[in-house]
Every structure is written in structure tokens, then in C-alpha cells.
Amino acid sequence: MPLIWSKPYKISQLLQNCHSEDQDWPPHEKAVYLVTRLGWRTKPSLRSHPLYIGGNTGVSKRFCTRVGDLIADLYGFFDGNTGHHSGGQSLYWWCQENNVHPGDLHLAWATRRPWCSRCAEIELASLFVSEWENRASAGLLNKNRPPACIEHGLNCA
């Protein structure tokens, strides 16, 4: 089954509305996330300028916390080796180099049924690259390939 997407939220608006009952919030578990330069309507594509994909593998209920780690480091709340999220730090440096405010990036998350965190990350990566080695040409800042799913036999090409 394909990924089921939240709408993409401009990060500044997500943070501004964090106390609003109407604001969707990342789930505690069983989801993947995507950071893009631009928003989209139904599902992301290369036109939305994907920058970073991620999730948290295993059965941890830290997905929302992982997104928080990403945002903290994206805004520069790290020093030396004290950061929590290498992707957030990569995005921070990308924003610096490209003169983009971190709040202007978009964040969305997706789930799928049945859930398998590794398969979901592979499916997400496959939206943008057919071969992982081509990730930089697609604009992805990820350093590591999504881990292979031993249970279902999927691997990010």
C-alpha cells in the first residue's frame, strides 16, 4: 500500500501553531517524514525539491521526538558534537549556504498499512531516486541509505 501523506507544513507555521487544537502533529510512531523546499498538493515529487527523508526504525514511539530533534538542529541548536540529528544539521548548513530561512522549508509525514518502518523509508526514497547513489542529483542531503528490509526483502536501489 502506498504512503498516506499529511499536508506539507511550512515549518514556521507548524511551530507558530503548536498550541492550536487545529494543527496536525506528527504521530508518536509508525511514520516517515520529508523536508522539502516547496510545498505540494497531493504527494511530493522532485518539483517540491526534496531535501531530506527520514523516520525511526524499530518499534520506538519516538517519531514525534525525532521530528523535534530535526527541527532543533535545523534551527542551529547544536554545538560541537552535541546535536541530536545529523539531517537537521545538514539542513541547517544547506539553509546557510542557500540563504533560506529554516522556517521556509516544508515538513510532511506519511504512514502506510501494513506498517514496516524500513519498507516505508525505502518507498519514500524511491519517490525521488531509482539508485541511491543518485540522491545528490535529486537534491537529497541524506548521507545514509535507508536500511534494507530483511523481513520483506526490499532494498533501496
N, C-alpha and C positions, 0 to 999 in steps of 0.2 A: 504494500500500500504506500502511496506517495506521502511526502511530508505535508502536514497541515500547518499553514503559516498563521502567525499573528500578523497584524498590520505592522509595517515598519514605523518605528517611533523615532523622531528626531531626539537625540539623547538629551538635549537641553530641555525639551518639552516633557520627556519622561521624568526627569529629575524635578522639574518645576511642579509637576502634577503628582508627586509621590504621595501626598496625603489625600488626594481626591479618590473618592469611592468609585468614580467612573473610569479611573485609569487602570488598564490591564497591567498585570505584573507578571514577571517571569515565574513559571511554576517551580516548585521545590525540587522536582526530579523529572526524568524522562523527557528531555528536550535537548535540542541543539540550538545554537544561536549564530547569527550572521551580522556582521558590521559592514555597512556599505556607505559609499559617498553620497549616493542619491536614493530616494525612496522608490517605491513601485506600487502597483495596484493589486495584482493577483498573486504573483510569485516572482521571486528575484531572477534576474538574468545578468548577463555581462553588461547590459546597458545601465544597470544600477551601480556599476563599479564596485564589485565585491572587494573587500579589503581583508577580512579575517573571518574564519569559521571556527567553531569550537563547540564543546559540550563538556560533560564529565562522564567518563566511562565508569562502569561498575554500577553498584546499586546505591551509591551515596545520594542523600537527599540535600546535596549542596549546590544544585544547579543555580538557584537564585543567588546564592552567596558567591558562586563563581562569576556570575554576571557582575555582581558588585565589585569583586576583585578586579575584573576587567576595566570597569568604569573608573575606579580609584587610580589605577595605573595609567589609564588613558589621559587623565587629567594631571598626571605628573606627581601623584602622591607615592613616590618611591625614591629611594636614595641608596646608592651603592648596590648591595645585594639584598635589600630589604623588601623589594617588590613582591607582589603576590601573583602577578600574571604577566608572563613574557609577551603574550599577544597585546595586552594593554600597553606595555612599554613600546613594542614595535609600532603600534598605532600612534602613541604619543610622539615618537620621533618622526613618523610619516607626516603627522599634522604640522610639526615644527618645520620640516623641510618643504612642505607644500603650502604653508601659510593658510591652514584650515583650522578653524576653532573646533576642538573636540566635540562640543555640543551640536555642531552642524552635521555630524555623522548620524547615520541611521542604524538602529538596532531592531532586530526582529528575532523571534524564536519559533521553533516548529516542533511538532510532535508527530508520531506515526504509530499506527497499530498494525501488527503487534510491535511492541517496543523492543528494540535492541540498540543500545547506545552506539555500538561500533558500526552496525549497519546504517544507522541514521547519519553518522558523521561521513561515512563513505558516500551515501546518497547525496548529502549536501555538497561534498567536494565535487562529485560527478556532475552537478549542475553547471560547473564552471570550467572544469578541466577533464580531458579524457586521459591524460597522462600527468601524474603528479609532478613530474619534472618540469612541466609547462606552467606551473602555478604562478610564477613571477610574471609571465607574459599575460596572464589573466588578471594580474593586479593583486593576487593574494599575498599577504605578508607572512602567512604561516611558515614556520621553519620545519615543522614535523608533519609527516604524512599521517592521516588518520589510521589508527591501528587496524590491522586485518581482523575480520571476524572469523574465528576458528569454528564457532558453532554453526554458522550459516555458509561458510566458505567464500565470503565476499572479501575483496581486497581492492584498495584504491589503486587503480591502474597507474 
